[in-house]
Structures are given as C-alpha cells and as structure tokens.
Amino acid sequence: MATPQPRARNVADLKVSILNPSLTSTYETTFVFPTAVQQWINSSSGVGGKLNSTKLEKIQLSCREASLPGTSLATHEMLNDFTGVRERHAYRRQYDDTASFGFYVDVNYDSILLFENWIKFIVNEDSSNFDLDNRNYSYTVNFPDEYKSDIYIKKFEKDYRDDTLEYKFLNAYPLSINTMPLSYDASQLLICTVNFSFSRYVVNSKKFTSPGSSTLATDEEIRAYADDTGRSFRDAQTILNGGFIETLIE
C-alpha cells in the first residue's frame, strides 16, 4: 500500500478537526444508592440526616472532580515463532481497580455522612447499637448483593449539542474515604474524596437529552437494570427516566 501523501489544509479544516476540543469541566455524575442502604440511612441505624432526592441531587452537583476510567489488555509474549521478533497477543481485558470522586463538603456534611453510611452498612456498624464503642465490638459484613450498585459519569459539552459519553460502573461500592486534613492555616474548601471499587465499566454514546425530554427507557432496559441492581420494576423505571427513589421509614 502506498504511503499517503501530505495535502494542504486551510483554517476551516482546522476548526472542524482540532479547534473544537472537549472540556474537562462539563460532566455529570450519578450515584445509585442500593435500596438496603437507603433504608439503613433513613432508620436509626444510620448517622446524620435522612436520604432524599434533594440530597442525591446535591451529591451529584457537588462532585468537583472525577476521572474517566482506564483500561488495558493483558497479553502473552511470543518469542520463538519468528527469529528476532517478539509478539504480544491479547487474551484478557483489564480494568482499573478503583474510581475516585471528590466532593465539596457543605456545612451539613452531607457528602461525608452519606458515603460513611454506605460503608457503615457494608460492615453492619449500627449507630443505634450501644456496644459500638465497646473494645470487644465485632461485626458481620453484609452480602455483596445488598451493598453493590451502579454509578455513572456522563461527559458532555457546554453547547449540549453533540453526542454524550456515558460510563456505567458495574457492581460499584465505596471502598475507602481519603483523609481530610484540617488546619488553623488559611481556610480552604473541605473536600471529601471517595474511592469506589467496581468490577468493570460499560461505555455508551448517546445524544444529549434535556431533563424535560420525552425519551424514556424501554421496558427491556428497565428490566435489565432491575435485574442488575435488585430493584423493583417501578423503582428501576423511575431512576432510568431521571427520577430519584426516596425511602420513607414510618
């Protein structure tokens, strides 16, 4: 095959190809708290205020930084098939171990308390248990199906016109919360960084839809999401169509 020859390009070509870059500051995150975790937070077992749609939206908006995930291929190395040639053949796709998200912390400490509650649920650290501060306190970890869920990063542009990139992290849960230094030096914004474990991710490209769009999830998509998260069909339908699930404890 002949080598492609260089050709002249004008300013219009540059505008179309390289002068319309994607910006890092236009994105949106969504965190789906498992039903069992919601019930835990809204009961006496949780600490802090109850979980509702307002707090979920606040968490979504206060996510100051996130990272699109990385991936790589595991390979076998072949040295003896051809003299002097080293070949590498892929046999498995590998994913990052964790995904990190940084949140602004407000005066109600919602960003801290919500993810602390998620971790407290995983290890059954019941706030209503009077033996919690006992030196001989022990606990039993909950089943993975109860605390794993899906989280999303949607990347779009400021004109909302082009395709969006949606990253869906499967079987995600908060693995750790980074230390948050406090100091009498010049005041700074308090940032809570939460590291999520996940099994893998799926990336989709979709046209941007506004919150008032009439594009709704299909029954097939709703059933698949309900099966993945253990939610009811109605709850899955609400979440996929842009709503929030609020659990009320009488």
C-alpha positions, 0 to 999 in steps of 0.5 A, a space after each residue: 500500500 502506498 504511503 499517503 501523501 501530505 495535502 494542504 489544509 486551510 483554517 476551516 479544516 482546522 476548526 472542524 478537526 482540532 479547534 473544537 476540543 472537549 472540556 474537562 469541566 462539563 460532566 455529570 455524575 450519578 450515584 445509585 444508592 442500593 435500596 438496603 442502604 437507603 433504608 439503613 440511612 433513613 432508620 436509626 441505624 444510620 448517622 446524620 440526616 435522612 436520604 432524599 432526592 434533594 440530597 442525591 441531587 446535591 451529591 451529584 452537583 457537588 462532585 468537583 472532580 472525577 476521572 474517566 476510567 482506564 483500561 488495558 489488555 493483558 497479553 502473552 509474549 511470543 518469542 520463538 515463532 519468528 527469529 528476532 521478533 517478539 509478539 504480544 497477543 491479547 487474551 484478557 481485558 483489564 480494568 482499573 481497580 478503583 474510581 475516585 470522586 471528590 466532593 465539596 463538603 457543605 456545612 451539613 456534611 452531607 457528602 461525608 455522612 452519606 458515603 460513611 453510611 454506605 460503608 457503615 452498612 457494608 460492615 453492619 456498624 449500627 449507630 443505634 447499637 450501644 456496644 459500638 464503642 465497646 473494645 470487644 465490638 465485632 461485626 458481620 459484613 453484609 452480602 455483596 448483593 445488598 451493598 453493590 450498585 451502579 454509578 455513572 459519569 456522563 461527559 458532555 459539552 457546554 453547547 449540549 449539542 453533540 453526542 454524550 459519553 456515558 460510563 456505567 460502573 458495574 457492581 460499584 461500592 465505596 471502598 475507602 474515604 481519603 483523609 481530610 486534613 484540617 488546619 488553623 492555616 488559611 481556610 480552604 474548601 473541605 473536600 471529601 474524596 471517595 474511592 469506589 471499587 467496581 468490577 468493570 465499566 460499560 461505555 455508551 454514546 448517546 445524544 444529549 437529552 434535556 431533563 424535560 425530554 420525552 425519551 424514556 427507557 424501554 421496558 427491556 432496559 428497565 428490566 435489565 437494570 432491575 435485574 442488575 441492581 435488585 430493584 423493583 420494576 417501578 423503582 428501576 423505571 423511575 431512576 432510568 427516566 431521571 427520577 430519584 427513589 426516596 425511602 420513607 421509614 414510618 
